[in-house]
Amino acid sequence: MHLPRVYTVEEIAEYLSVPKEVIEKDVEIGKLQAMHFGQHRRIGSDDFEQYLQRSKLSNSTSQVRLWRPDAPFDYKWPDENVDYLDTAFSRPMPDQSGKERGLKIGFTNRPAAGRNRRRALVIVNRYPSVEFVASNDFESSGLMASIIKSDGKQLPLGAKLPKGYEALKIVRYRDYVDGPGASSNSAVLAHKDDLETMAQHALLRYTGRL
């Protein structure tokens, strides 16, 4: 049985270099989930990680506002299957060389790893670059993962990452999207509202193919 590490409120506050009262308030309003043992509160490492992810998303709100809501659309794959993207956003965005690219992110539902899951398709200059797939606990966490490829092959966890991935959250895909046929290789993790991270991953894949 795997037991997550637990922290006190004081340890979380010290780690983040913020007043203890800030963490206590976030626990009280439910922003940070805590376990209660009598008068003692403890925060599990998984809940702490999700708290950090949500805080990162909140801090990037000004960037997310650059995304413009777009009309739903159909995308036809080479095998003739068609996805209906019911929610979409778009914006121009510079790649790593500074060249501006047109990006569109559309959301749909499609089976993966044994269940119907939310997906995000990221299109760069009309090219379908990457897909993010909802995690097993998507309803509560909002997290999605997208497999990293290099030279057309999935990248094993721990292998050297292509340049540009250092600032992204890298995880084992199957730790989040678990089920029949799920990959055990490296993936980028993002919240469903973190369009910036999705776009960065897509631009890295797109420019890597040029």
N, CA and C of each residue as an Amber inpcrd file, in Angstrom:
protein
   630
   0.8370000  -1.1960000   0.0000000   0.0000000   0.0000000   0.0000000
   0.8760000   1.2520000   0.0000000   0.6240000   2.1320000  -0.9610000
   1.4110000   3.3640000  -1.0450000   0.7710000   4.4450000  -0.1960000
   1.5230000   4.9910000   0.7510000   1.0220000   6.0570000   1.6030000
   1.6720000   7.3730000   1.1970000   0.8640000   8.3860000   0.8590000
   1.4360000   9.6820000   0.4670000   2.0670000  10.3800000   1.6530000
   3.0350000  11.2190000   1.3940000   3.6180000  12.0300000   2.4550000
   2.5970000  13.0590000   2.9090000   2.6190000  13.3980000   4.2000000
   1.6970000  14.4040000   4.7190000   2.4850000  15.5660000   5.3160000
   1.8780000  16.7660000   5.2550000   2.5080000  17.9840000   5.7390000
   1.5920000  18.6780000   6.7450000   2.1890000  19.4330000   7.6320000
   1.4210000  20.3120000   8.4990000   1.1820000  21.6350000   7.7660000
   0.2420000  22.4190000   8.2660000  -0.0030000  23.7450000   7.7010000
   1.2570000  24.5950000   7.7880000   1.9510000  24.4700000   8.9030000
   3.1820000  25.2460000   9.1060000   4.2620000  24.8700000   8.0910000
   4.3640000  23.5790000   7.7670000   5.3650000  23.1340000   6.7940000
   5.0410000  23.6560000   5.3930000   3.7470000  23.6510000   5.0340000
   3.3370000  24.1810000   3.7330000   3.6620000  25.6720000   3.6450000
   3.3310000  26.4080000   4.7200000   3.5860000  27.8490000   4.7440000
   5.0790000  28.1530000   4.6420000   5.8750000  27.3710000   5.3680000
   7.3290000  27.5890000   5.3340000   7.8870000  27.2760000   3.9500000
   7.4040000  26.2030000   3.3310000   7.8750000  25.8210000   2.0010000
   7.5770000  26.9090000   0.9800000   6.3780000  27.5180000   1.0860000
   5.9650000  28.5370000   0.1290000   6.3910000  29.9420000   0.5220000
   6.9780000  30.0550000   1.7110000   7.4240000  31.3590000   2.2320000
   6.2690000  32.3580000   2.2960000   5.1490000  31.8960000   2.8590000
   3.9770000  32.7510000   3.0480000   3.5240000  32.6370000   4.4960000
   2.7610000  33.6120000   4.9990000   2.2550000  33.5210000   6.3670000
   1.3570000  32.3020000   6.5420000   1.3970000  31.7200000   7.7220000
   0.5820000  30.5400000   8.0240000  -0.8970000  30.8270000   7.8010000
  -1.3200000  32.0720000   8.0610000  -2.7300000  32.4410000   7.9360000
  -3.2400000  32.2890000   6.4930000  -2.3420000  32.4820000   5.5250000
  -2.7300000  32.3350000   4.1170000  -3.1360000  30.8910000   3.8380000
  -2.3380000  29.9530000   4.3290000  -2.6260000  28.5320000   4.1140000
  -3.8660000  28.1190000   4.8890000  -4.0000000  28.6020000   6.1160000
  -5.1730000  28.2660000   6.9300000  -6.4570000  28.7110000   6.2400000
  -6.4330000  29.9220000   5.6430000  -7.6200000  30.4330000   4.9560000
  -7.9620000  29.5670000   3.7460000  -6.9370000  29.1550000   2.9810000
  -7.1930000  28.3240000   1.8090000  -7.7510000  26.9640000   2.2090000
  -7.3330000  26.4450000   3.3620000  -7.9070000  25.1920000   3.8770000
  -9.3720000  25.4040000   4.2520000  -9.6570000  26.5030000   4.9050000
 -11.0180000  26.7940000   5.3650000 -12.0010000  26.9460000   4.2030000
 -11.5740000  27.5540000   3.1030000 -12.4850000  27.7650000   1.9710000
 -12.4580000  26.5980000   0.9810000 -11.6410000  25.5700000   1.2760000
 -11.6050000  24.3830000   0.4370000 -10.6740000  24.4520000  -0.7470000
  -9.9020000  25.5230000  -0.8630000  -8.9480000  25.6360000  -1.9690000
  -7.8280000  24.6250000  -1.8110000  -7.4350000  24.3520000  -0.5710000
  -6.4350000  23.3290000  -0.2570000  -7.1100000  22.2720000   0.6110000
  -7.1680000  21.0370000   0.1160000  -7.8090000  19.9560000   0.8490000
  -6.9130000  19.4850000   1.9930000  -7.5310000  19.2780000   3.1560000
  -6.7820000  18.8370000   4.3320000  -7.5240000  17.7120000   5.0430000
  -6.7730000  16.8640000   5.7240000  -7.3470000  15.8020000   6.5600000
  -7.3720000  16.2910000   7.9990000  -8.4300000  15.9670000   8.7170000
  -8.5820000  16.4390000  10.0890000  -8.5220000  15.2640000  11.0610000
  -7.6390000  15.3890000  12.0320000  -7.4960000  14.3930000  13.0840000
  -7.6390000  15.1220000  14.4110000  -8.8850000  15.1550000  14.9270000
  -9.1310000  15.9660000  16.1120000  -8.9230000  17.4260000  15.7750000
  -8.0430000  18.0940000  16.4800000  -7.7380000  19.4970000  16.2200000
  -6.5500000  19.6720000  15.2870000  -6.0230000  18.5730000  14.7960000
  -4.8390000  18.6210000  13.9320000  -5.2400000  18.4710000  12.4680000
  -4.5710000  19.2520000  11.6120000  -4.8040000  19.1860000  10.1820000
  -3.5380000  18.7510000   9.4630000  -3.7010000  17.8730000   8.4800000
  -2.5730000  17.4060000   7.6830000  -2.9530000  17.4540000   6.2160000
  -1.9640000  17.8050000   5.3760000  -2.1880000  17.9080000   3.9330000
  -1.3740000  16.8340000   3.2290000  -2.0560000  16.0080000   2.4290000
  -1.3710000  14.9680000   1.6640000  -0.5980000  15.5420000   0.4910000
   0.4360000  14.8400000   0.0800000   1.2870000  15.3430000  -1.0120000
   0.5110000  15.4940000  -2.3150000  -0.4550000  14.5930000  -2.5880000
  -1.2540000  14.7020000  -3.8080000  -2.1090000  15.9670000  -3.7860000
  -2.7270000  16.2650000  -2.6360000  -3.5460000  17.4650000  -2.5140000
  -2.6830000  18.7250000  -2.6180000  -1.4680000  18.6590000  -2.0680000
  -0.5570000  19.7970000  -2.1480000  -0.1590000  20.0610000  -3.5920000
   0.1080000  18.9940000  -4.3510000   0.4960000  19.1450000  -5.7540000
  -0.6330000  19.7720000  -6.5650000  -1.8730000  19.3270000  -6.3130000
  -3.0140000  19.9040000  -7.0230000  -3.2070000  21.3710000  -6.6410000
  -2.9590000  21.6950000  -5.3880000  -3.0540000  23.0750000  -4.9080000
  -2.0490000  23.9640000  -5.6440000  -0.8260000  23.4650000  -5.8070000
   0.1910000  24.2200000  -6.5300000  -0.2030000  24.3980000  -7.9960000
  -0.7830000  23.3450000  -8.5900000  -1.1960000  23.4240000  -9.9880000
  -2.2960000  24.4660000 -10.1700000  -3.2600000  24.4670000  -9.2620000
  -4.3400000  25.4490000  -9.3580000  -3.8250000  26.8710000  -9.1340000
  -2.8410000  27.0080000  -8.2330000  -2.2730000  28.3280000  -7.9710000
  -1.5160000  28.8370000  -9.1870000  -0.8130000  27.9320000  -9.8570000
  -0.0900000  28.2980000 -11.0830000  -1.0740000  28.7710000 -12.1450000
  -2.2190000  28.0660000 -12.2520000  -3.2360000  28.4460000 -13.2160000
  -3.7810000  29.8290000 -12.9080000  -4.0460000  30.0760000 -11.6210000
  -4.5810000  31.3780000 -11.2110000  -3.6230000  32.5020000 -11.5570000
  -2.3120000  32.2470000 -11.3720000  -1.3110000  33.2790000 -11.6490000
  -1.1740000  33.5690000 -13.1370000  -1.6390000  32.6390000 -13.9790000
  -1.4920000  32.8290000 -15.4260000  -2.7700000  33.3520000 -16.0700000
  -3.7010000  33.8450000 -15.2430000  -4.9920000  34.3010000 -15.7650000
  -4.8320000  35.3580000 -16.8470000  -3.8930000  36.3100000 -16.6500000
  -3.7230000  37.3870000 -17.6310000  -3.3200000  36.8430000 -18.9850000
  -2.5460000  35.7410000 -18.9980000  -2.1670000  35.1400000 -20.2700000
  -3.3330000  34.4050000 -20.8940000  -4.1300000  33.6920000 -20.0700000
  -5.2520000  32.9270000 -20.5860000  -6.2780000  33.8410000 -21.2390000
  -6.4010000  35.0650000 -20.7380000  -7.3630000  35.9970000 -21.3020000
  -7.0450000  36.3460000 -22.7490000  -5.8220000  36.0790000 -23.1920000
  -5.4570000  36.3500000 -24.5710000  -6.1610000  35.4000000 -25.5330000
  -6.6750000  34.2760000 -25.0170000  -7.3600000  33.3130000 -25.8590000
  -8.7800000  33.7930000 -26.1590000  -9.1560000  33.7050000 -27.4180000
 -10.4850000  34.1580000 -27.8490000 -11.3980000  32.9560000 -28.0290000
 -12.5840000  32.9660000 -27.4030000 -13.5480000  31.8780000 -27.6500000
 -13.8360000  31.7750000 -29.1350000 -13.8370000  30.5670000 -29.6600000
 -14.0500000  30.3420000 -31.0860000 -15.2670000  29.4430000 -31.2750000
 -15.7410000  29.3480000 -32.4910000 -16.9270000  28.5450000 -32.7820000
 -16.5950000  27.0540000 -32.7270000 -17.5350000  26.2220000 -32.2900000
 -17.3360000  24.7660000 -32.3710000 -17.0570000  24.3610000 -33.8210000
 -16.3280000  23.2650000 -33.9970000 -15.9850000  22.8660000 -35.3630000
 -15.7920000  21.3550000 -35.4430000 -15.8400000  20.8430000 -36.6620000
 -15.5500000  19.4350000 -36.9350000 -14.1020000  19.2990000 -37.3830000
 -13.4570000  18.2100000 -36.9480000 -12.1200000  17.9180000 -37.4650000
 -12.1290000  16.5030000 -38.0410000 -11.7460000  16.3980000 -39.3150000
 -11.7190000  15.1110000 -40.0010000 -10.3070000  14.5500000 -40.0050000
 -10.1350000  13.3610000 -39.4250000  -8.8300000  12.7190000 -39.3450000
  -8.5170000  11.9630000 -40.6480000  -7.2530000  11.6270000 -40.8790000
  -6.8870000  10.9100000 -42.1080000  -7.6420000   9.5980000 -42.3060000
  -8.0810000   8.9470000 -41.1820000  -8.8250000   7.6890000 -41.3140000
 -10.3150000   7.9190000 -41.5640000 -10.6920000   9.1750000 -41.8500000
 -12.0550000   9.5830000 -42.1770000 -12.9580000   9.7470000 -40.9530000
 -12.4800000   9.4210000 -39.7500000 -13.2610000   9.6870000 -38.5450000
 -13.3410000  11.1910000 -38.3090000 -14.4750000  11.6360000 -37.8020000
 -14.6940000  13.0590000 -37.5740000 -14.9800000  13.3090000 -36.1050000
 -14.2590000  14.2560000 -35.5190000 -14.5070000  14.7000000 -34.1490000
 -15.2650000  16.0240000 -34.1780000 -16.2530000  16.1380000 -33.3110000
 -16.9380000  17.4190000 -33.1530000 -16.3550000  18.0900000 -31.9180000
 -15.6440000  19.2010000 -32.0990000 -15.0350000  19.9520000 -31.0120000
 -16.0690000  20.9620000 -30.5130000 -16.6840000  20.6540000 -29.3770000
 -17.8310000  21.4440000 -28.9180000 -17.4510000  22.7620000 -28.2660000
 -16.1970000  22.8890000 -27.8390000 -15.7030000  24.1200000 -27.2190000
 -14.3440000  24.4340000 -27.8200000 -14.1200000  25.6910000 -28.1990000
 -12.8620000  26.0220000 -28.8770000 -12.3640000  27.4130000 -28.4940000
 -11.0390000  27.5610000 -28.5510000 -10.3770000  28.8390000 -28.2890000
  -9.2630000  29.0020000 -29.3100000  -8.9230000  30.2460000 -29.6320000
  -7.8440000  30.4680000 -30.5950000  -7.0870000  31.7370000 -30.2500000
  -5.8650000  31.8140000 -30.7650000  -5.0360000  33.0130000 -30.6350000
  -3.7630000  32.8180000 -31.4450000  -3.1460000  33.9040000 -31.9110000
  -1.7950000  33.8040000 -32.4780000  -0.7990000  33.7420000 -31.3290000
   0.2940000  33.0090000 -31.5290000   1.2670000  32.8380000 -30.4490000
   2.6420000  32.5760000 -31.0530000   3.6980000  33.2020000 -30.5420000
   5.0350000  32.9690000 -31.0990000   5.6010000  31.6170000 -30.6690000
   6.3160000  30.9590000 -31.5770000   6.9970000  29.7240000 -31.2010000
   8.3560000  30.0540000 -30.5920000   9.1970000  29.0580000 -30.3890000
  10.4760000  29.2540000 -29.7060000  11.4340000  30.1560000 -30.4800000
  11.2390000  30.2620000 -31.7970000  12.0930000  31.1250000 -32.6150000
  11.5480000  32.5410000 -32.7220000  10.3510000  32.7580000 -32.1670000
   9.7260000  34.0700000 -32.2380000   8.7670000  34.2200000 -33.4090000
   8.6600000  33.1900000 -34.2500000   7.7520000  33.2570000 -35.3900000
   6.3240000  33.0190000 -34.9290000   5.4060000  33.8710000 -35.3450000
   4.0150000  33.7640000 -34.9000000   3.2890000  32.6300000 -35.6110000
   2.5520000  31.8450000 -34.8160000   1.7730000  30.7270000 -35.3390000
   0.3120000  30.9000000 -34.9360000  -0.5870000  30.3820000 -35.7730000
  -1.9970000  30.4110000 -35.4310000  -2.3730000  29.1590000 -34.6580000
  -2.9200000  29.3140000 -33.4560000  -3.2820000  28.1680000 -32.6270000
  -4.7810000  28.1180000 -32.3760000  -5.2860000  26.9070000 -32.3610000
  -6.6750000  26.6690000 -31.9890000  -6.7040000  25.4320000 -31.0910000
  -7.4520000  25.5150000 -29.9880000  -7.6160000  24.3880000 -29.0730000
  -9.0980000  24.0590000 -28.9970000  -9.4310000  22.8090000 -29.3360000
 -10.8170000  22.3720000 -29.3000000 -10.9950000  21.2070000 -28.3420000
 -12.1480000  21.1320000 -27.6960000 -12.4350000  20.0870000 -26.7150000
 -13.5590000  19.1830000 -27.2160000 -13.3910000  17.8800000 -26.9730000
 -14.3750000  16.8930000 -27.3790000 -14.3620000  15.7340000 -26.3890000
 -15.2050000  14.7410000 -26.6270000 -15.2180000  13.5130000 -25.8280000
 -14.9730000  12.3330000 -26.7500000 -14.0630000  11.4600000 -26.3570000
 -13.7360000  10.2900000 -27.1620000 -13.1260000   9.2260000 -26.2570000
 -13.3590000   7.9410000 -26.5450000 -12.8110000   6.8780000 -25.6810000
 -11.2880000   6.8600000 -25.6800000 -10.7280000   6.5460000 -24.5130000
  -9.2800000   6.3490000 -24.3490000  -9.0640000   5.5660000 -23.0690000
  -8.1650000   4.5980000 -23.1090000  -7.8090000   3.8020000 -21.9320000
  -9.0410000   3.2570000 -21.2210000  -9.9800000   2.7090000 -21.9920000
 -11.0920000   1.9900000 -21.4050000 -12.2860000   2.7980000 -20.9530000
 -12.2910000   4.1120000 -21.2420000 -13.4490000   4.9190000 -20.8440000
 -13.5810000   6.1390000 -21.7550000 -14.7800000   6.7010000 -21.7580000
 -14.9930000   7.9230000 -22.5190000 -14.3990000   9.0860000 -21.7440000
 -13.5300000   9.8590000 -22.3960000 -12.8000000  10.9140000 -21.7010000
 -12.8660000  12.2330000 -22.4720000 -12.7010000  13.3130000 -21.7340000
 -12.5680000  14.6280000 -22.3350000 -11.2000000  14.7190000 -22.9970000
 -11.1600000  15.3130000 -24.1700000  -9.8980000  15.4790000 -24.8970000
  -9.7630000  16.9250000 -25.3580000  -8.5290000  17.3540000 -25.4840000
  -8.2320000  18.6790000 -26.0310000  -7.2950000  18.4940000 -27.2160000
  -7.7180000  18.9320000 -28.3730000  -6.8980000  18.8610000 -29.5870000
  -6.2960000  20.2360000 -29.8300000  -4.9560000  20.2840000 -29.9560000
  -4.2660000  21.5520000 -30.1910000  -3.7830000  21.5800000 -31.6360000
  -4.2780000  22.5570000 -32.3850000  -3.9590000  22.6870000 -33.8050000
  -3.0550000  23.9070000 -34.0040000  -1.9320000  23.6740000 -34.6850000
  -0.9850000  24.7540000 -34.9760000  -0.9300000  24.9420000 -36.4880000
  -1.2720000  26.1520000 -36.9370000  -1.2920000  26.4270000 -38.3820000
  -2.0480000  25.3380000 -39.1500000  -3.2150000  24.9560000 -38.6160000
  -4.1140000  23.9550000 -39.1940000  -3.5790000  22.5320000 -39.1100000
  -2.4680000  22.3410000 -38.4040000  -1.9010000  20.9980000 -38.2500000
  -2.2220000  20.4740000 -36.8530000  -2.8510000  19.2710000 -36.7270000
  -3.1590000  18.7100000 -35.4100000  -1.8760000  18.2770000 -34.7040000
  -1.4280000  19.0510000 -33.7510000  -0.0990000  18.8490000 -33.1850000
  -0.0910000  17.8680000 -32.0140000  -0.9250000  18.1000000 -30.9990000
  -0.9610000  17.2080000 -29.8380000  -2.3960000  17.0860000 -29.3300000
  -2.6290000  16.0280000 -28.5460000  -3.9000000  15.8490000 -27.8530000
  -3.6450000  15.6720000 -26.3610000  -4.4600000  16.3010000 -25.5480000
  -4.4520000  16.0850000 -24.1100000  -5.6690000  15.2470000 -23.7440000
  -5.4740000  14.2860000 -22.8330000  -6.5410000  13.3580000 -22.4530000
  -6.8270000  13.4840000 -20.9610000  -8.1070000  13.4690000 -20.6110000
  -8.5150000  13.6480000 -19.2200000  -7.9850000  12.5330000 -18.3230000
  -7.5160000  12.9140000 -17.1410000  -7.0200000  11.9550000 -16.1600000
  -8.1770000  11.1680000 -15.5540000  -7.8470000  10.0930000 -14.8330000
  -8.8800000   9.2820000 -14.1980000  -9.6990000  10.0790000 -13.1900000
  -9.0820000  11.0730000 -12.5350000  -9.8070000  11.8800000 -11.5470000
 -10.1570000  13.2620000 -12.1060000 -10.3810000  13.3210000 -13.4150000
 -10.6080000  14.5970000 -14.0980000 -11.7350000  15.4130000 -13.4850000
 -12.8080000  14.7700000 -13.0610000 -13.9550000  15.4960000 -12.5300000
 -13.5930000  16.3250000 -11.3150000 -12.6420000  15.8430000 -10.5100000
 -12.2500000  16.5920000  -9.3110000 -10.9960000  17.4290000  -9.5290000
 -10.0560000  16.9490000 -10.3450000  -8.7710000  17.6480000 -10.5110000
  -8.7090000  18.5400000 -11.7440000  -9.4450000  18.1830000 -12.8010000
  -9.3690000  18.9380000 -14.0510000  -8.0900000  18.7050000 -14.8280000
  -7.3010000  17.6800000 -14.4460000  -6.0030000  17.4630000 -15.0790000
  -6.1110000  16.6410000 -16.3570000  -5.2100000  16.9620000 -17.3000000
  -5.1260000  16.2530000 -18.5730000  -3.6620000  16.0100000 -18.9050000
  -3.3970000  14.9270000 -19.6360000  -2.0110000  14.5730000 -19.9710000
  -1.8730000  14.3510000 -21.4710000  -0.6780000  14.6830000 -21.9890000
  -0.3890000  14.5160000 -23.4080000   0.9970000  13.9100000 -23.5770000
   1.0740000  12.8170000 -24.2920000   2.3280000  12.0750000 -24.4620000
   3.3590000  12.9030000 -25.2370000   4.6110000  12.8170000 -24.7920000
   5.7240000  13.5030000 -25.4590000   6.3550000  12.5460000 -26.4780000
   6.5900000  13.0560000 -27.6800000   7.2440000  12.2430000 -28.7070000
   8.5100000  12.9290000 -29.1930000   9.4730000  12.1290000 -29.5800000
  10.7080000  12.6240000 -30.1790000  11.0310000  11.7410000 -31.3700000
  11.1970000  12.3580000 -32.5490000  11.4220000  11.6040000 -33.7920000
  10.2920000  10.6090000 -34.0370000   9.0730000  10.9940000 -33.6720000
   7.9100000  10.1600000 -33.9370000   7.6740000   9.0500000 -32.9360000
   8.5540000   8.9170000 -31.9360000   8.4190000   7.8450000 -30.9470000
   8.1330000   8.4230000 -29.5650000   7.3230000   7.6950000 -28.7940000
   7.0320000   8.1190000 -27.4370000   8.3080000   8.0990000 -26.6030000
   8.4660000   9.1090000 -25.7610000   9.6880000   9.2680000 -24.9880000
   9.5340000   8.5990000 -23.6230000  10.4100000   7.6380000 -23.2890000
  10.3220000   6.9800000 -21.9790000  10.5390000   7.9670000 -20.8410000
   9.9010000   7.7150000 -19.7280000  10.0840000   8.5740000 -18.5620000
  11.5340000   8.5040000 -18.1020000  12.1470000   9.6430000 -17.8540000
  13.5400000   9.6980000 -17.4280000  14.5130000   9.9220000 -18.5610000
  14.0400000   9.7710000 -19.8060000  14.9120000  10.0130000 -20.9570000
  15.1390000  11.5190000 -21.1160000  16.1830000  11.8850000 -21.8420000
  16.4770000  13.2910000 -22.0620000  15.3540000  13.9420000 -22.8440000
  14.8460000  15.0470000 -22.3220000  13.7330000  15.7370000 -22.9540000
  14.2160000  16.6360000 -24.0840000  13.4160000  16.7840000 -25.1340000
  13.7610000  17.7640000 -26.1740000  13.8290000  19.1630000 -25.5620000
  14.6170000  20.0230000 -26.1540000  14.7750000  21.3840000 -25.6490000
  13.4270000  22.1000000 -25.6050000  13.1890000  22.7920000 -24.4960000
  11.9650000  23.5610000 -24.3440000  10.9900000  22.9910000 -23.3440000
  11.2010000  21.7310000 -22.9450000  10.2700000  21.0840000 -22.0150000
  10.6340000  21.2930000 -20.5500000  11.7510000  21.9720000 -20.2930000
  12.2320000  22.0910000 -18.9160000  11.2240000  22.7770000 -17.9950000
  10.4520000  23.7150000 -18.5160000   9.5410000  24.4870000 -17.6770000
   8.1650000  23.8320000 -17.5300000   7.9280000  22.7120000 -18.2250000
   6.6280000  22.0600000 -18.1770000   6.6220000  20.9250000 -17.1530000
   5.4390000  20.6040000 -16.6670000   5.2790000  19.5190000 -15.6990000
   5.2840000  18.1920000 -16.4410000   6.3110000  17.3540000 -16.1700000
   6.4590000  16.0800000 -16.8640000   6.1020000  14.9390000 -15.9100000
   5.2510000  14.0230000 -16.3740000   4.7830000  12.9140000 -15.5440000
   4.7740000  11.6260000 -16.3660000   4.5160000  10.5110000 -15.6680000
   4.2590000   9.2550000 -16.3710000   2.7870000   9.2610000 -16.7940000
   2.5300000   9.1000000 -18.0760000   1.1710000   9.1950000 -18.6080000
   0.2000000   8.2900000 -17.8500000   0.6150000   7.0750000 -17.5970000
  -0.2860000   6.0970000 -16.9820000  -0.5900000   6.4140000 -15.5240000
   0.2100000   7.2420000 -14.8880000  -0.0900000   7.6390000 -13.5110000
  -1.3330000   8.5230000 -13.4620000  -1.7260000   9.0770000 -14.5980000
  -2.8930000   9.9620000 -14.6390000  -3.9960000   9.4220000 -15.5420000
  -3.6070000   8.8520000 -16.6840000  -4.5760000   8.2480000 -17.6010000
  -4.3410000   6.7420000 -17.5700000  -5.0230000   6.0760000 -16.6650000
  -4.7700000   4.6560000 -16.4360000  -5.9260000   3.8270000 -16.9620000
  -5.5830000   2.7410000 -17.6540000  -6.5890000   1.8600000 -18.2030000
  -5.9900000   1.0110000 -19.3030000  -6.7960000   0.1530000 -19.9370000
  -6.2890000  -0.7330000 -20.9990000  -5.5990000   0.0510000 -22.1090000
  -4.3650000  -0.3640000 -22.4150000  -3.6180000   0.2460000 -23.5030000
  -2.9600000   1.5670000 -23.1800000  -3.0600000   2.0360000 -21.9300000
  -2.4680000   3.3230000 -21.5720000  -0.9450000   3.2400000 -21.5990000
  -0.3040000   4.2680000 -22.1240000   1.1530000   4.3290000 -22.2350000
   1.8040000   4.5550000 -20.8690000   3.0190000   4.0590000 -20.7100000
   3.8110000   4.3060000 -19.4960000   4.9200000   5.3140000 -19.7480000
   4.8520000   6.0140000 -20.8740000   5.9130000   6.9440000 -21.2430000
   5.6500000   8.3640000 -20.7330000   6.5530000   9.2610000 -21.0660000
   6.5050000  10.6410000 -20.5630000   5.3230000  11.4100000 -21.1470000
   4.8050000  12.3340000 -20.3380000   3.6890000  13.1600000 -20.7870000
   3.7680000  14.5290000 -20.1310000   3.1630000  15.5020000 -20.7870000
   2.9990000  16.8360000 -20.2130000   1.6690000  16.8610000 -19.4670000
   1.6830000  17.4030000 -18.2600000   0.4730000  17.5070000 -17.4510000
  -0.0110000  18.9480000 -17.4420000  -1.3170000  19.1390000 -17.6280000
  -1.8850000  20.4820000 -17.6180000  -3.3000000  20.4420000 -17.0810000
  -3.7340000  21.5310000 -16.4640000  -5.1210000  21.6790000 -16.0800000
  -5.9410000  21.9860000 -17.3380000  -7.2080000  21.5880000 -17.3370000
  -8.0530000  21.7880000 -18.5160000  -8.1650000  23.2530000 -18.9310000
  -7.9500000  24.1750000 -17.9830000  -8.0160000  25.6010000 -18.3040000
  -6.6530000  26.2140000 -18.6110000  -5.5950000  25.4190000 -18.5110000
  -4.2440000  25.9330000 -18.7330000  -3.9000000  25.8330000 -20.2150000
  -4.5080000  26.6860000 -21.0000000  -4.3110000  26.6530000 -22.4480000
  -2.8830000  26.9960000 -22.8420000  -2.2070000  27.7920000 -22.0110000
  -0.8230000  28.1740000 -22.3150000   0.0960000  26.9560000 -22.3450000
  -0.0240000  26.0830000 -21.3370000   0.8140000  24.8800000 -21.3000000
   0.5100000  23.9760000 -22.4770000  -0.7680000  23.7990000 -22.7910000
  -1.1370000  22.9810000 -23.9480000  -0.5200000  23.5460000 -25.2260000
  -0.5880000  24.8680000 -25.3570000  -0.0340000  25.5050000 -26.5570000
   1.4810000  25.3570000 -26.6270000   2.1670000  25.4930000 -25.5030000
   3.6280000  25.3550000 -25.4910000   4.0440000  23.9620000 -25.9410000
   3.3430000  22.9400000 -25.4270000   3.6420000  21.5690000 -25.8310000
   3.4090000  21.3890000 -27.3330000   2.3030000  21.9300000 -27.8390000
   1.9760000  21.8030000 -29.2600000   3.0040000  22.5050000 -30.1410000
   3.4440000  23.6850000 -29.7360000   4.4400000  24.4150000 -30.5190000
   5.7740000  23.6720000 -30.5510000   6.1440000  23.0630000 -29.4230000
   7.3900000  22.2880000 -29.3850000   7.2960000  21.0930000 -30.3350000
   6.1600000  20.4110000 -30.3580000   5.9820000  19.2830000 -31.2680000
   5.9740000  19.7700000 -32.7210000   5.2820000  20.8590000 -32.9590000
   5.1490000  21.3840000 -34.3230000   6.4970000  21.8050000 -34.8940000
   7.2450000  22.6260000 -34.1360000   8.5370000  23.1000000 -34.6440000
   9.5590000  21.9660000 -34.7140000   9.3780000  20.9440000 -33.8850000
  10.2830000  19.7940000 -33.9420000  10.1300000  18.9700000 -35.1880000
   9.0070000  19.1180000 -35.8770000   8.7530000  18.3650000 -37.1110000
   9.2060000  19.1200000 -38.3530000   9.4940000  20.4170000 -38.2030000
   9.8580000  21.2310000 -39.3690000  11.2780000  20.9620000 -39.8350000
